[in-house]
Amino acid sequence: MRDYIPKYLNAFLLAFATFAVVFAIFIAKGSNSSSHLYFSTSSSLWTSSFSPAFTTEKRKRNGSNPGHGSWKRDGRVEAELATARALIREAQLNSNSTSSSPLGDEEYIPHGDIYRNPYAFHRSYLLMEKIFKIYVYEEGDPPIFHYGLCKDIYSMEGLFLNFMENDVLKYRTRDPDKAHVFFLPFSVVMILHHLFDPVVRDKAVLERVIADYVQIISKKYPYWNTSDGFDHFMLSCHDWGHRATWYVKKLFFNSIRVLCNANISEYFNPEKDAPFPEINLLTGEIKNLTGGLDPISRTTLAFFAGKSHGKIRPVLLNHWKEKDKDILVYENLPDGLDYTEMMRKSRFCICPSGHEVASPRIPEAIYSGCVPVLISENYVLPFSDVLNWEKFSVSVSVKEIPELKRILMDIPEDRYLRLYEGVKKVKRHILVNDPPKRYDVFNMIIHSIWLRRLNVKLL
């Protein structure tokens, strides 16, 4: 009997040791994988190391983080989101959802092919208006936080911050326990304006400000740690908006980043991040933004005026700068020509990327009733989860720039008229209003955040 005891004991110890090693590896993976994503080499889109179901469930977490066991999200918040998901999916399955929405709305009913799914969008939008609540952290002082410039090329960042701060958009809640998402109200534009030294060029100023801010709110409140930042969002229209999130791992990988510069090659992830339009309000005025001639009166085939920077514009200027009477391309607009008036009498407006993929010319073209000609690479277009850009714009690759005139001349008149009508319809979703109006650009930004919090696609 004694001879068998060592054998059984050795076997038991070996099994126990094996279990301990496996358990340790499992725990290590579990602790590291909460924010681990890798970039796929076979695709420009990000790929998660988890299954879609796991990622979806992670976005739905409701206070299970053991580090904050004393707080759990109000069950009604997640119940509201679950109900919204079910209703939106029901609308997506409706056989008539591709043409119009059967829902009543006194102001506007989405319809037509500019929408990927008008019924699903309308259902989603109405649910957002009824349910969605945003908590804005109150920590931080202006002008770095809670404030932004409302003119020039970064105006959208400042206007959004100011509208959220003053609750003009009507989605803000003062009770964080009732919030569906949490807004980090820092302004990248203002951080760089006040703290960045153009001589020293110390970009780590972004790290110091933003990382410290996240640390403050994560220690003071349970919300960031409970969700690992998945239900938090930041917004920036600065060229370095994406860079501002590099320094906080969970902000970069988990949180919703709402960016003008929606560049996949710079790790913009359309699965969780939201693009929004770059709109250049030169003086901050929003009057007389729109206008333009009817299609018959538009005498210029295509127009562009702008400096040579980035990789795409030099190619455009090299082939077309002041070389054609129909394709009017200028680096410096000649005396006597007005930029806005030229757009308003052109059939097509050329919108090439510059230093960054986003271009304010796209909204300017739409405001002018001019069909945008998009020339960009790796750019996720604003509100493209709702809008079908093929129905109101023309896409031209960089290698097709020498054939630009032929491409535009070959567009049949009936197709051009459909594109023109599409531009007229989509204008309401790109338009800046103060105060904001339903379905305008600010409400569309909120809707993009809403969809990502739901983790629902309308395609």
N, C-alpha and C positions, 0 to 999 in steps of 0.2 A: 504493500500500500504506500509506504513511504517513497518507493522508487517512482511512483506515478506523480506525486505531488510536485516535484520540481518541473516535470514536463508540462503539467497543466498550468503551473504558475508562470513558466516562461511564455507559454502560449497566450495566457491572459495578459501578461505585461506587454507582449508584442502587439496584441490587438488594441490594448489601451493606448499605447504610444502612437500607433497608426491613426487611431481615431483623433487623438489630440492634435497631430500634425494636420490632418484634413480639416479639422474644425478651425485651427488657427489660420489656415489658408483661406477658408471660407469667410471668416471674420475680416481678414485683411482686405479681401476683395470687396466685401460689402461696404467697408468704411471708405475705400478709395473710389468706388464706382459711382458714388452719388452724383458726381459732376464730371465723370470721364466721358468725353466724346472724342472721336477721332475724325480726321478729314479723309474722306474717301479719295483714293488716287484715280479711280475710274469715273468719277463724277465731280462736277463743280459744286454740287450740293453737299451739305454736311450729312454724315451718317452717324446714327447713334449706335453705341456698342450694346444697347439693350433692344429688345423687341419693341415694336410700336405699342403693343398692349402695355408693356411695363412703363414706357415713357408716358403714355396717357394716364395711367394710374398715378404716376409720380406727380403729374400736374394737378391731380385731384386731391392730393394729400390734405388732411384736415386736422393737423395737430398731433401727429403720431410720433414726432421727434421726442425721444426720451429725455433730451436735455431740457425740455420745457413741458414736463408731464403735468404741471399745475395748470396749464392753459390748453384749451381745446377750442377750435373754431366752432362758432355757432352752427349747428347742423342745418339751420334754415338757409344759410349761405350756400352750402353745397347742394342742398335740395333745389334751390332756385336755379342753379347752374344745370343740374341734371334735367330738370323740367325743360329748360331752354334748349338743351341739346336734343332732347326727344322731339320737341315741336319743330325745330329746324330740320332735323332729319326726315320728319314726316313731310315737310314742305318739299324737300329735295326729291322725294319719291313720287310726288304728284305728277301725273302725266302732262299737265298743262303748265308746269313750272318753267319751261324754257321760253315761253312767249310773254307772259304777263302774270301779275299777282292778283288773285281773287280777293285779297283782303281790302277792306275799306280804309280810306285815308283821305281826309278832306283836302290836304295840300298837294300830295303827289303820290302816284302809284307807279313804281318801277315797271317798265315794260320795254320790249324791244331787244335787239341783239347786242346792244352795248353792254348788257349784263350777261354774266356767265349763267346765272340762274335768278331771274327777277323775283320769283315767288320766295325762294329761300332767303334771298337778300332782304326782301321786305319783311318777312317773318322775323328774321334775325334783328333787323333794325328796330322794329316795334318792341320786341322783347328787351333790347338794350335800353331803349327809352324808359321802359317800365321798371326794369330790374336793376340795371348796372349801377354800382356805387364804387367810388374811388376815394381812398383815404390819402390825403396829402400830408406827409410828415411836416411838422411845424418847426423842427429844429433847423438852425442855420439862419443867418441874417443876410438881407440884401446888401450889396448888389450881386453877391455870388450865388445866393439862393433866393428862390421865390420871386425872381425878377429877370427880365431880359430885354434887350433892345428890340424895338418894334418897327425898325426900318432897315433898308439895305437887304443884302442877300440872305442874311440870317434872321429875317423878320419873323418867320414862322415859329422859331424856337421861342422868341420873346413873347409873341402874341399868345401862344399856347400856355406858357407859364403864367402870364398875367390873367388869362381867362380862367385857368384852374384856380389861381390864388383868390380871385374874386367870385368864384363859383358862377361865372357867367354861363357856363355850359350845363349847369344844373345836375351834374353827376356826383358832386363832392358830398361826402358824408363826414361828419365830425366824430362819428363813433367807429373806431377801427374794427371793432368786433362785427360790424355789419358790412364791412368792405369786401368787395370781390378782388380788387387789386390795390396795390400801394404804390404811390408815385414818389420817386426820389427827385425833389425839386431843385436840383443844381443846374446851373447854366454853364455849359462848356465855353460858350462865347464869352461870358463874363469872367470866368476863371482865367482864361487866356488874356482877356483885355486888361484885367487888373493885376494879375500875378505873374504873367509870363514876361520874362525879359527878352526882347528881340535880339539882344547882343549875346547874352549867355545861352539862350535857347534851351533852357532846362525844361524838357517836357515832363520831367518827374513831378512838376507842380500839380499835374492832373492826379497823379498817384497819391500825393500827400493830401489833397483836398478830398477826393472821392473815397479813397480807402478809409480815411479817418471818419468821414461821414457815415459810411456803412457800419463801421465799428461802433460808432455812437448809437445809432438807431437799433443795432442788433443787441446791444447791451441793455438799452433802456426798455425795448419792447420785445415780445416773444415772436413777432410775426415773421421777421426775416429768417430766423433760425428754424422756425417751425416748418417752413416751406423750402428752405435752402434758396430763397430768392425767386422761386418760380412764379409767384404771383406778384412780383414787383416789376416796375418798369421805369425806364429813363427815356428822355427824348432829347435829341440834338440835331441841329441842321448844320453844325460846323463840320468842316472837312475832317477834323480830328475827333468827331463824335464817337466813331468806333474805337479809336485809340484810348479814349477816356475810360473804356470798360476793361481794358487789358489787365489792369492792376488789381482787380478784384475777381478772382476766379469764378465765383458763383454769379457775379453780375455778368461776366462775359459769356459763360456757358449756359446759365439757367434762366436769367431774367429776360424779360421782353425788352429788346432795344428798339426804340422807334427812331429811325434815322433817315435823313435825306440821302446820305451817301450810302445807298443800299447796294454795295458792291460785293458780289459773291467771292471774288478773288481776294477780298480783304476780310473774309470769314463772316460776312453777313449770312445769317441762316434764316431763310424764308419760312421754315417750319415754326420758328418761335419769334423771330424779329419782324418788325413791321416797317415797310417803306412809306414815306410821305413826301409830297412834292416840295421842291425848293422854289419859293416864290420871292422875287426881288421887288420889294416895295421901296423904291428909291427914297421917297420922302416920308414914308409911313402912311401916306394917304391911300385910301381904298376907293375913292370916287373915280368914275370914268375908267375903270379897268377894262371894261368890255366894249366891243364895237366891231365894225367891219362891214364891207360891202357884200352884196348878194353874189352868188357864184358867177352870174353872167358878167358882172361889172369888174371882176377880178382879172386884171390884165397881165399880171406878172405870174409866170409859171412857178418859180421858187425863189426864195430869198433867204440870205444869211448875212449877218454882219457881226464880227467878233474877233478878238485877238487870237493869235496863234499860240496855243499852249496845250499841253498834254500830247497824246500820241495820234489822235484822230484828226484834230483840226488842221495840223500842218498838211496832212494828206489832202483834205478837202480844199484848202487854200491853194496848194500846189496845182491841183487839177482845174479849179474853177474860178480862182480869184480874178475878177474883172475880165473874163475871157468869153462870156456868152451873153447874148441879149435876153435870153429867156431864163437862164440860171444866174441870178444876180447875187454874187458872192463878194463880200468886201471884208477887208481886215480893218479898214477905217472908213466909216460911212462918209461919202462925199458931201460937200457943202450943198445945202438945198434939199437934201433927202432927210425925212424924219423916220426914225426907226419904227415907231408904233404905226405910223401911217403906211409904211411899206408892208408891214405884216398884215394890215387890215385890207390891203388890196392884192395880196398874193394868194394863189390857190394852195400852195404848199410852203411851209416854213421849215427850213433845215435846222435840226436840233442835234448837233454833234456833242459828245462829251468833251470836256476840257481836262483840267487837272484831275477832276473827279467825275464819276459817272453821271451824277445828277446834273440837270441843266435847267435853269429858270426859263429857258426859251420854250420848254414844253407847255407850262401854264400860260406863258405869254401868247403862244400860238393859239391855244384853245380859247383864250379870252378874245382873240382877234378873229375867230371863226376861220382860222387857217389850219389846214390839215398838217399835223406834225409829221416830219420825216425823221425818224429816230435812227441815229447812227451811234451805237454804243456797244460795249462788250461787258458782259457779266453784270448788267444792270437789272435789278428787280424793280419793275415799274410800280408807281404808287397805286395802291388799292387794286392790284392785279388779281387778288383773290375774289374780287367782286366784279371788276370791270374787264371786258374783253377788248383789249387795246387794238386788236386787229380790225375792229369795226369802226375805228375813228382815227387811225394813224397808219403810216407806212413805215415798215422797217427795212433798212438798207444796211448791208454788212460793209465793213471797211474795204474789203476787196472789190465791192461793187461801186465804190465812189466814182471811178472813171466812167461808169455806165449810168450815172445818176439821171441825166437828161433822158436817155432812152427809156429807163424804168418809169419815170414819171409821165412821159409822153405816151407810153403804152397803156396807161391806166384808162380804161373806157370811161366815157362821160357818165354813164349811169352808175358806175362804181364810185367815181369821184363824188357825185351828188349824194350817194349813200354815206360816204365818209364825212362829207360836209354836214349832213344832218346828224350824224353821230357826234361830231364835235359840238354841235349846238346842244344836243341832249346832255352830254357829259359835263358841260360847263358848270352846272349847278353843284357838282361834286368837287370841283377844283376851286370854286370861287371863295374868296375871303370876304366875310361879312363881320361887321362890328355894330351891334352884338351878333353872334353867330346865329344862323338860321338852320332849320332842319335840313338834313342831307347835304349841307355844305362841307367845305374841306375840313373844318374842325370836328364836326360830327363824324365824318368819314375816318378821321384819325382815331377817334374814340372807338368807332366800330371795329377798326383793325385790331385794336388792343382787346376789345371784347371777344373777337373771334379767337385770338390766341389764348386768352384765358380759358375759353371754352374748349380749346383744342379741336375746333370744328373747321372743316373746309367746305366752301360753297361751290367748289368746282363740279 
